[in-house]
Amino acid sequence: MNKKILIIILISLGVFAVLSYFVYFPQLQDILSLQQSYLQKKQDLQVLQDKKANLNSLKDQEKEINDFLEKMTKYLPETKSSGDFLVEIEGLASATGNNIIDIAFSEEKKKTTTTTQTSDTTSTASPSPSPASQTTQTGTTTSLKSIDFEIKIEGAYQSIINFIAGLKTLNRYNAVETVNLELTNETIQSLIKGKIYYKKD
């Protein structure tokens, strides 16, 4: 009786082993393969989402740059007169507690900038930056001139820092290129070089 039970148990184990090898094991492999494929596709989807986010960020930056260039060319003065800039500089120096030692302007230099306008149109043919749209650009070229300026001021360190920061708030568009600081007695002298722009006469 015990031998029959043992034989039955052994046969059952053998059948289970055969079924496991030919039936369950392949199914387990398929499940693992599907799981691996799912994880890979999930990673690919994340990569695509990151690329889409980067493209959207670049488009936003492009729009900001184009808007800035349009405003810059719109509000630039028509002539090279620097009187308004000089008045603003004197007011800024007074407001920040600095003394103007010298202000000098040089001859103007020609500068050409290009503003671009972008518009999105649906595309179903060639590849484009975005899967659903492509960007077309039309350039509007504006000829500008610039005048170099040098401003030498004297004051406390924080006052000079405030003056330099205040240059960005002036109505006359300007670009600071270099700033030199020199300690003299109890004050600091600063030589600021940059450019102001105006439209071509």
C-alpha positions in Angstrom: 0.0 0.0 0.0 2.8 2.4 0.9 4.6 1.5 -2.3 1.5 2.4 -4.4 1.2 5.7 -2.6 4.8 6.4 -3.1 4.6 5.5 -6.8 1.5 7.8 -7.2 3.4 10.6 -5.5 6.4 10.1 -7.8 4.3 10.0 -10.9 2.5 13.2 -9.8 5.7 14.9 -9.2 7.0 13.8 -12.7 3.8 15.0 -14.4 4.1 18.3 -12.5 7.7 18.7 -13.5 6.8 18.0 -17.2 3.9 20.4 -17.1 6.1 23.0 -15.4 8.8 22.7 -18.1 6.6 22.6 -21.2 3.7 24.8 -20.0 4.3 27.0 -17.0 7.9 27.8 -17.7 7.3 29.2 -21.2 4.4 31.2 -19.9 6.6 32.6 -17.1 9.2 33.6 -19.7 6.5 35.4 -21.7 5.3 37.3 -18.6 8.9 38.4 -17.9 9.4 39.4 -21.5 6.2 41.4 -21.5 7.2 43.1 -18.2 10.6 44.0 -19.6 9.0 45.4 -22.8 6.6 47.4 -20.7 9.5 49.0 -18.7 11.4 49.8 -21.9 8.4 51.5 -23.5 7.8 53.4 -20.3 11.4 54.6 -20.4 11.0 55.6 -24.1 7.8 57.5 -23.3 9.6 59.4 -20.5 12.4 60.3 -23.0 9.8 61.6 -25.5 8.1 63.6 -22.8 11.4 65.2 -21.8 12.1 66.1 -25.4 8.7 67.6 -25.8 9.2 69.7 -22.7 12.6 70.9 -24.0 11.0 71.8 -27.3 8.2 73.8 -25.6 10.8 75.5 -23.5 12.9 76.5 -26.6 9.7 77.8 -28.3 8.9 79.9 -25.2 12.4 81.3 -25.2 12.3 82.1 -28.9 9.0 84.0 -28.4 10.5 86.0 -25.5 13.5 86.9 -27.6 11.4 87.9 -30.6 9.1 90.0 -28.3 12.1 91.7 -26.8 13.6 92.5 -30.2 10.3 93.9 -31.5 10.0 96.2 -28.4 13.6 97.2 -28.7 13.3 98.3 -32.3 9.9 99.9 -31.6 11.0 102.1 -28.7 14.5 103.0 -29.9 14.9 106.8 -30.7 15.1 107.8 -34.4 18.2 110.0 -34.0 21.5 109.6 -32.2 20.8 112.4 -29.7 22.1 111.4 -26.3 20.6 114.2 -24.3 17.8 112.1 -22.8 20.3 109.4 -21.8 22.5 112.0 -20.1 19.6 113.4 -18.1 18.6 109.9 -17.0 22.2 109.1 -16.0 22.5 112.3 -13.9 19.2 111.5 -12.2 20.3 107.9 -11.5 23.6 109.0 -10.0 21.8 111.4 -7.7 19.2 108.8 -6.7 21.9 106.2 -5.8 24.2 108.6 -4.0 27.1 108.7 -6.6 29.1 111.6 -8.0 29.6 111.8 -11.8 33.2 112.5 -12.6 33.0 112.3 -16.4 30.7 111.1 -19.2 32.0 110.7 -22.7 30.4 109.5 -26.0 32.2 108.2 -29.1 31.3 108.0 -32.8 28.4 105.8 -33.7 28.8 102.3 -35.2 26.4 100.6 -37.5 24.7 97.5 -36.1 22.1 95.3 -37.9 19.6 93.2 -36.0 17.0 90.8 -37.2 13.7 90.2 -35.6 11.8 87.1 -36.4 8.1 86.3 -36.2 7.1 82.7 -35.8 3.8 81.1 -36.6 2.7 77.5 -36.2 1.1 75.6 -39.1 -0.1 72.0 -39.2 2.2 69.6 -41.0 1.6 66.1 -42.2 4.6 65.6 -44.5 8.2 66.3 -43.5 9.6 66.0 -40.0 9.4 69.1 -37.8 10.5 70.3 -34.3 7.1 69.3 -33.0 5.2 66.1 -34.1 2.0 68.2 -34.8 3.4 71.4 -36.1 6.2 73.1 -38.0 7.6 76.6 -37.5 7.9 79.1 -40.4 10.0 82.2 -39.9 10.0 85.5 -41.7 12.8 87.9 -40.8 12.4 91.6 -40.5 15.8 93.3 -40.6 16.2 96.6 -38.8 19.4 98.7 -39.3 20.6 100.2 -36.0 23.5 102.4 -35.0 25.2 102.5 -31.6 27.1 105.1 -29.6 29.8 104.0 -27.2 29.7 105.7 -23.8 32.0 105.8 -20.8 30.8 106.9 -17.4 33.1 107.5 -14.6 31.5 107.8 -11.2 32.6 107.9 -7.5 30.8 106.6 -4.5 30.4 103.9 -1.9 30.6 100.3 -3.1 26.8 99.5 -2.7 25.9 102.9 -4.3 27.9 102.0 -7.4 26.3 98.5 -7.5 22.9 100.2 -7.3 23.8 102.6 -10.1 24.9 99.7 -12.4 21.7 97.8 -11.6 19.7 101.0 -12.3 21.1 101.3 -15.8 18.8 98.5 -16.9 15.7 100.4 -15.8 16.4 103.5 -17.9 14.1 104.4 -20.8 16.9 104.6 -23.2 18.0 101.1 -24.1 21.7 100.5 -23.2 24.1 97.6 -22.9 26.9 97.6 -20.3 30.0 95.9 -21.6 32.7 96.4 -18.9 32.9 97.7 -15.4 36.2 98.6 -13.7 36.4 99.5 -10.0 39.3 101.4 -8.3 39.6 102.2 -4.6 40.6 105.7 -3.9 40.9 106.9 -0.2 37.5 106.0 1.4 35.5 105.9 -1.8 35.4 103.8 -5.0 35.7 105.1 -8.6 34.1 103.0 -11.3 34.6 103.3 -15.1 31.5 101.9 -16.9 31.7 101.3 -20.7 28.7 100.4 -22.9 26.5 101.3 -25.8 23.3 103.1 -26.5 21.3 102.4 -29.7 19.1 104.3 -32.1 17.5 103.7 -35.4 19.2 104.6 -38.6 18.7 108.2 -39.6 
